[in-house]
Amino acid sequence: HNMFRSQGYGDDSDGSALDDLSKKLATDLRRYVRMLAPHSLLTQDWMDLVDSLQHITNIALMEQRLPKKSDGTLWDRDELTVRFVLEEGKLNLCLRMMYEYKLFLRSPNANRIVQQKATQELRIDQAVLQQRMQLFEHSMGQLLSCAFRSVETLQTVDVPLLLQHIAEVLDHFVYLSETLPEIEK
């Protein structure tokens, strides 16, 4: 096979083009991961973050669907997104952003703040902002879920914050189930 290429019969331009594309996509993905930064909730910077987060999460989900080549470490598998999140030190940032977002949602004046931010600061319809909020929670949750499938992630995560987040979400669920009227079946 290589003999034919050296004689000009088998052009390797497709292989090198694919390698170049893979490197470009990996560089692009790492750039998006590096852009993950803490922004005040419901600001324009936060809205822009949601777009980057959705892009990163979509790639992580595609990587999860790929056939697994090995059961080795994260660096042996084709899971660049999770690997880049760890290498760039963004795992605990993502966890903290999710924790703070859910804490905000449980605050008594969250609805008023969302309405105010939408109409006065962002100048968008409140429904649009609520869609972005749902996209943030969904994307961040899926990204964290992909990350938590790797033992390397569990070795570096802020365990006290993770446990606090889980406990508070469960407490809120219990509170809601006790205070909301039961739904007729």
Secondary structure, 3 states (H helix, E strand, C coil): CHHHHHCCCCCCHHHHHHHHHHHHHHHHHHHHHHCCCCCCCCCHHHHHHHHHHHHHHHHHHHHHHCCCCCCCCCCCCCCHHHHHHHHCCCHHHHHHHHHHHHHHHHCCCHHHHHHHHHHHHHCCCHHHHHHHHHHHHHHHHHHHHHHCCCHHHHHHCCHHHHHHHHHHHHHHHHHHHHHCCCCCC
